[in-house]
């Protein structure tokens, strides 16, 4: 593998920077735009090459020393070598450029929603188990990097993780999900072969004895073991929000609270409005919006999340929010919907859903995205009948390349 000197010129999605060598694009890992670096070329493709910075000739003033001792081995973070301010700026540029390139529209971003704490922000961690090692995968690998703690997790998660490590020594493979809200909760996913000779009911009880509020053990072909509390509670706006281990929730909860507040304010006035919330989960947006709206219809495919959502409506005394257990592709988007909120997974919206939206034509759309490319693709399709009110970055995942955003659209006619 050759080593060459290249100037990193611009950021790329995925945590790399773009440089050029003899006119050919090189995607550089570990470089900051503006730096001149020695790059080890690792893969040469037809249209571009992949490489890693091995030394620095010109160093950015915004380069910093990674705080995590596992950085570079663990594949969970990509940006710890640059300041948080630069991370936000780079993500804003990638989001802007992506929307312009795909929609052909110049969009000036609204002020980003930025995390006040770029460390210790995650309330859920999914740790891999492999023959005595517990941690996260190496980049592009199934090899587990054994860790003692993760600086992205809250202190409560790291304490619970240390307890779980001590209990899982005989489990050969699988993964352990640890969440923290009204206590610590564990979900162990493994196989019968990986726990041969272990009394799993006893193991589940041991989790409770060590301080976990609830635990679930899932093994293929066997009934799940469930002990203790089966859902945790978080504060959401002025509400109580319950969530079970198998339901998705936004792990950066402080940022989530900021986004919910922003969304409620941006969509006012809500009085008399009928809202549909696609990919609603347990009602993260649905329940708070229902406090002001006339009616909210929440569509969610995960049956456990729907049960959580219905419980959330009941415990908060909300009667105008209906949860429907359905795939979004199968849901009816009707013409009486005034506002459409949605938070789809990384692939974005299917053409079928977009055609339903363009058939119903709600007055306003709030689109929360975790992928700038699919957001821009979907915006381009909807701009035949909508205009962009605003787009902004949401800094949900500091130290990683992940880009979340919120786009608000208004019907043009």
Secondary structure by P-SEA (a helix, b strand, c coil): cbbbbbbbcccccccbbbbbcccbbbbccccccccccccccccccccbbbbbbccccccccccccccccccccccccccccccaaaaaaaaaaaaaaaaaaacccccccccccccccccccccbbbbbbcccccccccccccccccccccccccaaaaaaaaaaaaacccccbbbbbbbbcccbbbbbbbccccccccaaaaaaaaaaaacccbbbbbbcccccccccccbbbbbcccbbbbbccccccccaaaaaaaaaaaaaaaacccccbbbbbccccccaaaaaaaccccbbbbbbccaaaaaaaaaaaaaaccccbbbbbcccccccccccccbbbbccccccccaaaaaaaaaacccbbbbbbccaaaaaaaaaaacccccccbbbbbccccccccccbbbbbbbcc
